Amino acid sequence: MKRLAVLLCLATISGEVMSGSPNVARDLWPKEKIPFYVASEKPEGVEPMTDDVVRVRDVSVPQILPVAVPGAEKPTPAVVICPGGGYGILAWDLEGTEVAHWLKDRGIAAFVLKYRVPNRRDAALADAQRAVRWVRAHAAEFKVDPGAVGIMGFSAGANLTVRTATHFKEPAYPASDAVDAESCRPDFQLPIYPWDLLERNDPNDVWKGHKGLVIRQADYPVDAETPPAFVVQSQDDFCRIETMYAYATALREAGVAVETHGFVKGGHGGHGYGVRRHGFPTDAWPALAIAWLEQFRK
């Protein structure tokens, strides 16, 4: 089974048809137009599997994988999905393709973002902004409502989700074509077990403790135009449940609607559970998220 998962992942990231989907991975930009392009020292690939997670590494050419709703009778909401992985790798199945199929099966189009790693945070923000624009520009092709395009991420992908939701007024890259005429502001956001939002004692080290229960406003400039949010975290998350509360407080103080779900215990040790069921309270979050997303359906 692990070998099959790796083979399917390799097919997906090389642009072949994804199992169970009529769609194929697309380049976000023509290669000659990719902003901040730096070739990876190693070729893009998949790390050897030591557990049930497919990890994509060394991404230098960002792509987006559409998983549309087959036979949709009217335009559906759409979600750009940012897998986690500490900005070092991408948990491609756990926090990407599995989430996409979960959304698709519930009538919501999904677009898995293969953003640049490792340690390419500025490039990753450009990729995420471009992804939101790309979905809007291709709304008719995938029968998506261009006014209901949101972003969801897990762990570091949740960090990227928050950055995208709070930096839409400042394009991260220069416009190059008609896609960039679209807005990069997500209509909604779902940061799931977010990582690295709090003020820190040592600004160069996320692991050395935090000053208090406040987000780094300079890095995540929340204001009244920040899109509404659905946030999940558990008390046993090493990223601290205070991260969720601090972000929710900033949103509420700015007048932004936010729904939070704090759980006593989470699957997979409180972090990295995706939409998989582990027999823990966090198993409930996917159904709660779908109920919240219904407000964006026409």
Secondary structure as the mmCIF struct_conf table of DSSP 4:
data_model
#
loop_
_struct_conf.conf_type_id
_struct_conf.id
_struct_conf.beg_label_comp_id
_struct_conf.beg_label_asym_id
_struct_conf.beg_label_seq_id
_struct_conf.end_label_comp_id
_struct_conf.end_label_asym_id
_struct_conf.end_label_seq_id
HELX_RH_AL_P HELX_RH_AL_P1 LYS A 2 ILE A 13
TURN_TY1_P TURN_TY1_P1 SER A 14 GLY A 15
HELX_LH_PP_P HELX_LH_PP_P1 GLU A 16 MET A 18
TURN_TY1_P TURN_TY1_P2 SER A 19 GLY A 20
BEND BEND1 PRO A 22 PRO A 22
STRN STRN1 ARG A 26 ASP A 27
BEND BEND2 LEU A 28 TRP A 29
HELX_RH_3T_P HELX_RH_3T_P1 LYS A 31 LYS A 33
TURN_TY1_P TURN_TY1_P3 PRO A 35 PHE A 36
BEND BEND3 GLU A 41 LYS A 42
STRN STRN2 GLY A 45 VAL A 46
HELX_LH_PP_P HELX_LH_PP_P2 GLU A 47 MET A 49
BEND BEND4 THR A 50 ASP A 52
STRN STRN3 ARG A 55 ARG A 57
STRN STRN4 VAL A 59 VAL A 59
BEND BEND5 VAL A 61 VAL A 61
STRN STRN5 GLN A 63 VAL A 67
TURN_TY1_P TURN_TY1_P4 PRO A 70 GLY A 71
BEND BEND6 GLU A 73 LYS A 74
STRN STRN6 THR A 76 CYS A 82
BEND BEND7 GLY A 85 GLY A 85
TURN_TY1_P TURN_TY1_P5 GLY A 86 GLY A 88
BEND BEND8 ILE A 89 ILE A 89
STRN STRN7 LEU A 90 ALA A 91
TURN_TY1_P TURN_TY1_P6 TRP A 92 TRP A 92
HELX_RH_PI_P HELX_RH_PI_P1 ASP A 93 THR A 97
HELX_RH_AL_P HELX_RH_AL_P2 GLU A 98 LYS A 104
TURN_TY1_P TURN_TY1_P7 ASP A 105 GLY A 107
STRN STRN8 ALA A 109 LYS A 114
STRN STRN9 VAL A 117 VAL A 117
BEND BEND9 PRO A 118 ASN A 119
HELX_RH_AL_P HELX_RH_AL_P3 ARG A 121 ALA A 137
TURN_TY1_P TURN_TY1_P8 HIS A 138 LYS A 143
STRN STRN10 VAL A 144 PHE A 154
TURN_TY1_P TURN_TY1_P9 SER A 155 SER A 155
HELX_RH_AL_P HELX_RH_AL_P4 ALA A 156 THR A 166
TURN_TY1_P TURN_TY1_P10 PHE A 168 LYS A 169
BEND BEND10 GLU A 170 GLU A 170
BEND BEND11 ALA A 172 TYR A 173
BEND BEND12 ASP A 177 ASP A 177
HELX_RH_3T_P HELX_RH_3T_P2 ALA A 178 ALA A 181
BEND BEND13 GLU A 182 GLU A 182
BEND BEND14 ASP A 187 ASP A 187
STRN STRN11 GLN A 189 ILE A 192
BEND BEND15 TYR A 193 TYR A 193
BEND BEND16 ASP A 196 ASP A 196
STRN STRN12 LEU A 198 ARG A 200
BEND BEND17 ASN A 201 ASP A 202
TURN_TY1_P TURN_TY1_P11 PRO A 203 ASN A 204
TURN_TY1_P TURN_TY1_P12 VAL A 206 TRP A 207
BEND BEND18 LYS A 208 LYS A 208
STRN STRN13 HIS A 210 ILE A 215
TURN_TY1_P TURN_TY1_P13 GLN A 217 ASP A 219
BEND BEND19 TYR A 220 TYR A 220
TURN_TY1_P TURN_TY1_P14 ALA A 224 GLU A 225
BEND BEND20 THR A 226 THR A 226
HELX_LH_PP_P HELX_LH_PP_P3 PRO A 227 PRO A 228
STRN STRN14 ALA A 229 SER A 234
TURN_TY1_P TURN_TY1_P15 GLN A 235 ASP A 236
TURN_TY1_P TURN_TY1_P16 PHE A 238 CYS A 239
TURN_TY1_P TURN_TY1_P17 ILE A 241 ILE A 241
HELX_RH_AL_P HELX_RH_AL_P5 GLU A 242 GLU A 253
TURN_TY1_P TURN_TY1_P18 ALA A 254 GLY A 255
STRN STRN15 VAL A 258 PHE A 263
BEND BEND21 VAL A 264 LYS A 265
HELX_RH_3T_P HELX_RH_3T_P3 GLY A 267 GLY A 270
BEND BEND22 HIS A 271 HIS A 271
TURN_TY1_P TURN_TY1_P19 GLY A 274 VAL A 275
BEND BEND23 GLY A 279 PHE A 280
HELX_RH_3T_P HELX_RH_3T_P4 PRO A 281 ALA A 284
HELX_RH_AL_P HELX_RH_AL_P6 TRP A 285 LEU A 293
HELX_RH_3T_P HELX_RH_3T_P5 GLU A 294 PHE A 296
#
